[in-house]
């Protein structure tokens, strides 16, 4: 099987989307030595560890108007989700928040090179005006308790958060429940059976 065919099988996306992601990958590999977007050790597993992981977050969403990704960094999951949506749901607006100016510059370059439209805000998450999003996502940003402060700020009334978490997710949930009330659904990760994507709704301080 060709490399592209293998990528199509693992990611369940169109050939057009695979092409966009390959363009993104070239931009990432060019920028990464300068600003360390992802660890050098994970570059060999870029598709399974970062890209497929981001696509599965997108698959946990649904028909929405506005998706906000916080702390996008190297583009995960927000820019990858936007790349998939460009073909499958072009009406969705994506806003990526990344306070690091160099990483924000990378995201703007990657969006331009891949031909997608998304808003990139180079400010701290807590300083951005509330965005009233339908979906808020964040990957490897902070613990769940900290994330809930950010999601509460930027989610709309009926929105929900999609938050990938590793093997310690149960302890993070327990710790967050000491100060927050929320409903959650742990969706098992396709890239790591010990990890989950937490779908969280109705968060409020106790």
Order of alpha helices (4+ residues) and beta strands (2+ residues): alpha-alpha-alpha-beta-alpha-beta-alpha-beta-beta-alpha-beta-alpha-beta-beta
